[in-house]
Amino acid sequence: MRKFADRVCVMTGGKIVEQGPVAEIFDNPQHDYTKHLLAAEPKGNPPETDKTKPIVVQADDLKVWFPIKRGFLRRTVDHVKAVDGIDVTVREGQTLGIVGESGSGKTTLGLAILRMISSTGRIAFNGQDIQENSWKEMRPLRRDMQIVFQDPFGALSPRMSVADIVGEGLQVHFPGISSEERDRKVAGALEEVGLDASTRHRYPHEFSGGQRQRISIARAMVLEPKFVMLDEPTSALDMSVQAQVVDLLRDLQKAHGLAYLFISHDLKVVRALANEVVVMRQGKVVESGPAEKIFDAPQTDYTKALMAAAFRLETAPEGVVSV
């Protein structure tokens, strides 16, 4: 808004509570709600990295190449190198942030690590090589490898109650538990993410976007996983709700020693959550290292361009399409 608008109207509860020129609203807000919005950026720091903690996920020389087929016989003439020789390590209690412009291969990398798409290279989970595991061999590991999707509206079935959505994984991975025990675990998971357990018999359309994302997080956490892939989990949420979800994810990580793979185009959110950062472009790593080093002293021109676009409200240098 600050970069594109001449005037700004601030709405809450269906009413405009403040309006005026951009500079006036951003630099001298009058209404409490406007002040709340402007102060709502994700804040804080991730927990300190402990190099003595065990490695939960490790990938070496990971590649995902999609064939380009042409001609009547559909011969492979080239490849789209979505992920091209990437190494990844995530320890217990650590967050690895994956950043880059749209189409850089971030989500493809995460899906490959979870063995949800085919890849080459080594993938180890808790020290066990899982790259050659069959679908049947992977199934017992799925409870320990969870994912929270980007869209809190499309990720939840509108035909299922919240109790059924959160409890579905329990039915798959713990078929022997009673319905009473399953309901107790669902209620506990919802309360842990800040939702009232008494709402578990409602349906997704009765919840806000932020509440739906909390339901998605509860669905993953109810299985007590060791590794969670967070695929842009705050991108569909407004600023104030983003900050709440970031705080929630940090609290859950601290309580359970979770390893996160956090994929996002929002570098401010990544800075608040990630211990280590990998910067991707066109399927390759252009820079990686401790988050503090990447954000405060980027080495490559591409990383500098991403930081300029995200933090200094400048026009992104040529070549950076979207962050």
C-alpha atoms as one frame of an Amber mdcrd trajectory, in Angstrom:
protein
   0.000   0.000   0.000   2.770   2.398   0.921   4.470   1.820  -2.419   1.415
   2.066  -4.682  -1.450   4.020  -3.088  -2.072   7.780  -2.871  -4.724   7.533
  -0.159  -5.531   4.759   2.318  -8.780   3.732   4.003  -8.514   1.489   7.070
 -11.498  -0.800   7.671 -12.592  -2.997  10.560 -15.983  -4.422  11.372 -17.367
  -3.204   8.040 -16.568   0.446   8.769 -13.835   2.864   7.768 -12.108   3.922
  10.984  -9.399   6.098   9.444  -8.477   7.495   6.041  -6.074   9.974   4.526
  -2.874  10.394   2.500  -0.495   7.441   2.593   2.315   9.269   4.390  -0.028
  10.588   7.058  -1.619   7.218   7.783   1.674   5.301   7.898   3.739   7.900
   9.753   1.120   9.315  12.127  -1.770   6.869  12.623  -4.556   8.083  14.899
  -6.867   5.135  15.396  -5.883   2.268  17.713  -6.729  -0.309  15.059  -4.437
   1.363  12.518  -1.647   1.422  15.078  -2.278  -2.273  15.747  -1.985  -3.140
  12.041   1.218  -1.167  11.571   2.803  -2.845  14.599   1.747  -6.347  13.608
   4.834  -7.509  11.702   6.237 -10.854  12.881   8.824 -10.205  15.567  11.204
 -12.140  17.759  13.935 -14.610  16.998  14.073 -18.369  16.517  15.552 -20.534
  19.270  19.332 -20.890  19.241  20.721 -23.618  16.993  22.141 -26.529  18.978
  24.675 -28.384  16.842  24.606 -31.298  19.294  20.978 -32.079  18.469  20.418
 -35.078  16.191  19.865 -34.568  12.469  16.245 -35.288  11.572  16.362 -34.780
   7.793  19.340 -34.761   5.460  19.373 -34.629   1.671  22.476 -34.835  -0.502
  22.707 -33.884  -4.172  18.920 -33.870  -4.484  17.599 -33.444  -8.015  14.121
 -33.151  -9.488  14.262 -32.929 -13.273  11.059 -32.840 -15.305  11.478 -34.125
 -18.884  10.561 -31.961 -21.865   9.103 -34.215 -24.553   8.580 -33.241 -28.166
   7.764 -34.774 -31.497   5.428 -37.539 -32.584   7.282 -40.130 -30.504   7.424
 -37.812 -27.483  11.164 -38.143 -27.078  12.864 -36.347 -24.201  14.811 -33.431
 -25.651  15.669 -31.568 -22.451  14.757 -31.182 -18.770  13.309 -28.538 -16.487
  15.738 -28.647 -13.582  13.343 -27.676 -10.783  15.790 -28.860  -8.105  19.366
 -29.290  -9.232  21.847 -30.841  -6.833  20.823 -29.382  -3.453  22.093 -30.396
  -0.013  19.837 -29.889   3.021  20.268 -30.609   6.739  17.643 -29.981   9.445
  18.269 -30.763  13.111  15.851 -31.337  15.953  14.468 -28.003  17.182  15.830
 -26.138  14.145  14.099 -24.245  11.340  15.585 -24.213   7.855  14.111 -21.402
   5.758  13.879 -21.832   1.980  13.489 -18.525   0.133  13.549 -17.338  -3.468
  11.374 -15.826  -6.133   8.297 -17.575  -7.545   9.273 -20.628  -9.592  12.663
 -21.043  -7.945  11.901 -24.627  -6.855  11.164 -24.098  -3.153   8.016 -26.217
  -2.873   9.379 -28.870  -5.237  12.374 -29.270  -2.935  10.101 -29.751   0.085
   7.875 -32.284  -1.662  10.929 -34.238  -2.802  12.287 -34.399   0.755   8.917
 -35.751   1.915   9.068 -38.364  -0.892   5.832 -36.997  -2.351   7.430 -36.591
  -5.782  10.219 -38.541  -7.467  13.804 -37.368  -7.128  17.377 -38.596  -7.261
  20.024 -38.231  -4.597  20.140 -39.353  -0.992  17.352 -38.573   1.505  17.786
 -39.655   5.121  15.195 -39.388   7.878  16.419 -39.990  11.434  19.532 -41.581
   9.956  17.585 -43.998   7.749  17.980 -43.759   3.974  14.428 -43.492   2.615
  15.067 -42.641  -1.034  14.432 -46.189  -2.222  11.576 -46.919   0.179   8.385
 -48.162  -1.428   5.022 -46.505  -0.794   4.258 -49.250   1.720   7.576 -48.747
   3.507   7.007 -44.986   3.673   3.578 -45.211   5.263   4.752 -45.836   8.865
   7.027 -42.779   8.559   4.252 -40.442   7.413   3.054 -39.678  10.941   6.532
 -38.300  11.712   6.699 -36.230   8.488   3.836 -33.762   8.269   2.964 -30.768
   6.085   1.010 -27.539   6.575  -0.223 -26.112   3.287  -0.307 -22.551   2.023
  -4.045 -22.096   1.537  -6.095 -22.461   4.739  -9.307 -22.290   2.695  -8.558
 -25.017   0.140  -6.646 -27.324   2.511  -9.678 -28.293   4.625 -12.569 -30.366
   3.306 -15.818 -28.379   3.598 -17.740 -31.637   4.064 -15.880 -32.709   7.197
 -16.157 -31.320  10.702 -13.038 -30.001  12.394 -12.998 -33.069  14.648 -12.989
 -35.346  11.587 -10.311 -33.280   9.817  -7.915 -33.250  12.762  -8.685 -36.834
  13.744  -8.380 -38.376  10.272  -4.651 -38.991  10.641  -5.228 -40.711  13.972
  -7.627 -43.129  12.297  -4.973 -43.973   9.711  -1.905 -44.259  11.947  -3.524
 -45.368  15.225  -6.477 -47.536  14.145  -6.563 -49.320  17.469  -7.401 -46.347
  19.692 -10.974 -45.861  20.882 -13.196 -43.062  19.591 -13.099 -41.481  23.045
  -9.296 -41.411  23.074  -9.224 -40.034  19.537 -11.645 -37.278  20.502  -9.514
 -36.448  23.536  -6.393 -36.131  21.380  -8.246 -33.925  18.866  -9.477 -31.642
  21.635  -5.971 -31.420  23.082  -4.437 -30.554  19.705  -6.990 -27.782  19.109
  -6.389 -26.294  22.536  -2.622 -26.386  21.975  -2.965 -24.234  18.850  -5.211
 -21.756  20.663  -8.668 -22.904  19.583 -11.641 -23.733  21.771 -12.049 -27.517
  21.780 -15.827 -27.114  22.020 -15.825 -25.843  18.403 -14.507 -29.126  17.025
 -17.914 -30.220  15.738 -18.263 -27.157  13.523 -17.265 -26.974   9.843 -14.400
 -24.998   8.215 -16.633 -22.280   6.732 -17.517 -21.207  10.278 -13.912 -20.174
  10.997 -11.726 -17.248   9.917  -8.608 -17.693   7.778  -6.322 -17.542  10.785
  -8.436 -20.074  12.671  -8.432 -22.405   9.667  -4.647 -22.283   9.530  -4.564
 -23.175  13.220  -6.792 -26.153  12.395  -4.315 -27.174   9.678  -1.476 -26.936
  12.184  -3.467 -28.979  14.714  -4.052 -31.653  12.054  -0.279 -32.008  11.692
   0.579 -31.737  15.381  -1.968 -34.273  16.635   0.280 -37.043  15.244   3.269
 -35.767  17.276   5.594 -35.495  14.249   9.338 -34.947  14.310   9.545 -32.993
  11.023   7.052 -30.500   9.577   7.180 -28.871   6.158   5.513 -25.449   6.324
   4.697 -24.392   2.767   4.085 -20.621   2.945   1.647 -21.071   5.860   1.221
 -17.325   6.463   0.952 -16.001   2.903  -2.866 -16.059   2.815  -3.216 -14.329
   6.199  -3.311 -10.675   7.150  -0.403  -9.107   9.032  -1.832  -9.337  12.537
  -2.744 -13.008  12.111   0.666 -13.743  10.561   2.357 -12.570  13.747   0.108
 -14.808  15.862   0.832 -17.879  13.711   4.592 -17.214  13.843   4.436 -17.043
  17.651   2.394 -20.267  17.714   4.882 -22.120  15.496   7.781 -21.010  17.683
   5.972 -22.156  20.834   5.154 -25.565  19.332   8.739 -26.030  18.171  10.086
 -25.220  21.620   7.595 -27.519  23.350   8.154 -30.541  21.093  11.645 -30.097
  19.615  10.217 -29.975  16.097  12.339 -29.694  12.977  10.802 -27.263  10.471
  11.370 -26.791   6.763   9.858 -23.333   6.315   9.163 -22.300   2.724   8.154
 -18.693   2.176   8.465 -15.662  -0.072   7.926 -13.408   2.967  11.445 -12.728
   4.228  10.224 -10.930   7.356   8.454 -14.083   8.494  11.499 -16.211   7.615
  13.724 -13.908   9.650  11.505 -14.388  12.705  11.513 -18.197  12.435  14.581
 -19.560  10.662  17.965 -20.501  12.126  19.471 -21.347   8.743  18.452 -20.049
   5.310  18.835 -21.439   1.799  18.356 -18.988  -1.077  17.193 -20.677  -4.289
  17.046 -19.498  -7.873  16.130 -21.594 -10.901  16.502 -24.814  -8.964  19.947
 -24.088  -7.545  21.270 -22.753  -4.239  22.818 -19.331  -4.713  23.596 -18.762
  -1.038  23.089 -20.528   2.282  24.133 -20.201   5.897  23.041 -18.890   9.295
  19.966 -16.669   9.019  21.664 -13.729  10.721  24.503 -13.785   8.196  22.193
 -14.113   5.194  19.950 -11.243   6.272  22.600  -8.862   7.598  25.450  -9.507
   5.165  24.236 -11.187   1.949  27.043 -12.093  -0.419  25.430 -12.596  -3.823
  23.734  -9.941  -5.937  20.582 -12.029  -6.107  20.269 -12.305  -2.327  20.946
  -8.585  -1.988  18.155  -7.937  -4.504  15.709 -10.069  -2.496  16.593  -8.237
   0.708  16.208  -4.842  -0.955  12.781  -5.791  -2.285  11.610  -7.118   1.078
  13.010  -4.688   3.626  13.833  -1.329   2.073  10.650  -0.724   0.040  12.734
  -0.057  -3.028  12.069  -1.244  -6.544  13.588  -4.688  -6.857  16.616  -4.753
  -9.149  16.151  -6.102 -12.650  15.739  -9.860 -12.771  13.841 -10.303  -9.509
  10.327 -11.052 -10.659   8.568 -11.713  -7.372   9.446 -12.462  -3.789
